[in-house]
Amino acid sequence: MTTEQSVLNAAWNAAVEAQNTATAWRAPHVLMRPSLMPDGDKWSALYGDNIMQGVVGYGDTPEEAMADFDKNWLSQTIPARCGDCGRAVDDDGMALDPTGYCFTCKAD
């Protein structure tokens, strides 16, 4: 017998599943589509040309590699940039002075 409560429960469950699906669609590995490949006895998920310039995740299974990729993608930070030339702090090992300009621009 269908009751009003069972209909409400079904509607609630459908809404929760729709939210879970929408959240999964926004995962970095879904949006960025990294390359997934075996790497020795592990799996790797790589976005970019190489592991030094890109984002990578490793795991015992493809699912674990993608989960590690998501964690690493979300923990990335944007490097500080010079207020004049726009070069990143880590370009050529330079640093910014307290005013936000690289020492190369400050010397000019």
N, C-alpha and C positions, 0 to 999 in steps of 0.2 A: 504494500500500500504506500502510495506517495503522499507524504505529509508536507506541510508548508516548511517545516524545519529541514527536511531532507532536500527540498528544492533550494533553500537558502544555503545549506552546506555545500551542495554541488556548485552553486554560483560562486561561493567563496573559494572553493578549491580551484575552480577554473581561473578566477582572478589571480590567485597565488601562482598558479602555473604560468599564466601569461606574464606576470612580473618576473618570474625566474627566467623565462625565455628571453625577455627583453634585456635583462641583466647579462645573460650569457652572450647575447649578440654584441654587447659593448666591450667584451673582453679584448685586451690588446692583441692576443694571438688570432682572434677572429677578424679584427679590423685590419691588422698589418700583414697577416698571412706570411709568417716567417717560413723559411725553408726547413723542413723536417727531414733529418737523415740519421742513419746509424753512425755512431762514433765509437768505435771499439766495442765494448760491451754495454754502452749507454746509448741514449738518443740525444740529439741536439736539435734545438730550434734556433735558427739564426736569421736575423733581419739585418741586412747590410752586406757589404762586400767581404768583411772578415770580422773576427771576434774583437779586434782592437778598435775598430771604428763603428761596429754595429752593436746590437743587443743580442745576447745569447742566453739560452736556458738549457740545462742538462737534466736528465732523469733516467731512471731504469726503464721507463715506458714512455711512449709518445705523450700520453696524458701528463705524466710528471714533468717531461721536458717543456710542454706548453705552459703548465702551471708555474714552473720556475721562470720561463720567459716572461709571463705576465708580471710576476713579482719584480723581476729585474727591470722591466719596462717602466713600471710604476714608480720605481725608486730612482730613476734617472733624474738628474738635475741639469739645468741650463747653466753653462759656465758664465761667469761674470765677463763682461765685455768692456773694452775701452770706450769712454764717452765720446772720443774724437774719431778714431779710425775704426772702431767696432771689432777689433781683433779680440779673440777669446784669451782669457788669462793663461791658459795652458799652451797657446801657440808659441813655439820657440822657447818655452820655459820662462816667458816674461811674467811680470806681476804688475798689478795696478798700484798706483800711489793712493794715499787716503782720499784724494779728490775724485778718484774714479778714472784717471787717465793712465795709459801705459807709459812707462819710462821712456820709450822711444818717442812718443808724441810730445812728452813733457820736455825732452831735450831740444826740440825744434824751436 
